[in-house]
């Protein structure tokens, strides 16, 4: 019973549905920022992987000489 009362304090469903608009806009902005950050991290990781592979090949060539 106490859990129900405590959870009920934090739940709020407004009668005016226009109050959902700012929350929706904020959610979309954060989602877009998250996706852009994820894509940037993946691109950066691929660049670093390419550089590491080139360095590895260079070291193998120097080792065989």
N, C-alpha and C positions, 0 to 999 in steps of 0.2 A: 504494500500500500504506500509506503514511504517512497519507494522508487518511482511509482506512478506520479506522485505529487511533485517530486524533484524534476522528472523529465517534463512534466506539464509546464513547468516554469519557463523552460527554454524553447518550447514549441510555440510558434506564432504564425498563424495563417491569416493574413490581412483580408478584409472584406473588399478593399479597393485593390484590384489586381494591377493597377498602375505602379504599385510599390515594388513589383517584381522587376520592372524595367531596369533600374540602376544595378540590381544584382545580376541580371542577365548580361548587361553591357560589361560589367566588371569581370564576370566569368569568361566572356568571349575574349576580352583583352588579355587576361592571364593565360588562357588557352593558346592564343596566337603567340604570345611571348614565349611560352613553353615550347611550342613547336619550332619557332625560329631558333631558340637556343639549342634544341636537340639537333636540328639540321646543321647548325654551326659547329657543334661538337663533333658530329660525324664527319664533316668535311675536314676539320682540323686534324682529326684522327687519321683519316686517309692520307693527308699530306705527310704527316709524321711517319706513317707506315712506309710510304714511298721513299722518303728520305732515309729511313733505316735500312730498307732493302738495297738502295743505292750504295750506302756506306758498307753494308755487308759484302756486296759484290766487289767493291773497290778493295776491301781488306782481303778477300779471297784472291783477287788478282795479284795483289802485292805479295801475298804469302807464297804463291806458286812461282814467282820470279826469283 
